[in-house]
Amino acid sequence: MARFDMSSAECGALGAVASGAVYLQLGLMYSIGRSVPVDRVTAHKWFNLAAREGVADAARMRRELSLEMTSDEIADAQRAARQHLATAH
């Protein structure tokens, strides 16, 4: 799998190369706090978008992360993913 090193989350590269692999890397960044504060809701959002693009690892990571989240946090993440889809296209 390709690796994308991003110096800041949601940088301009997203508009040009929005793909499952990029979404997966953003999910990882937020889930472990790599260059950004840990944010489970945002991580879940990016894993959800990556899974939608067919990244199997993202679906597994989203499932594992959801075990640590409240139902309200999961709902917030799902809302954020839907909003991203609505505004990104």
BELGI-V603148 format. One record per backbone hydrogen bond with DSSP energy under -0.5 kcal/mol. NH is the residue of the N-H (numbers start at 1). CO is the residue of the C=O. If there is no record, write none. Layout:
# BELGI-V603148
nh = {NH:NH}
co = {CO:CO}
This chain:
# BELGI-V603148
nh = {5:6:11:14:15:16:17:18:23:24:25:26:27:28:29:30:31:32:33:34:35:39:43:44:45:46:47:48:49:50:51:52:53:54:55:56:58:59:60:61:62:63:64:65:66:67:67:68:69:74:75:76:77:78:79:80:81:82:83:84:85:86:87:88:89}
co = {3:4:8:11:12:12:13:14:19:20:21:22:23:24:25:26:27:28:29:29:33:30:39:40:41:42:43:44:45:46:47:48:49:51:50:54:55:55:56:57:58:59:60:61:62:63:64:65:66:70:71:72:73:74:75:76:77:78:79:80:81:82:83:84:85}
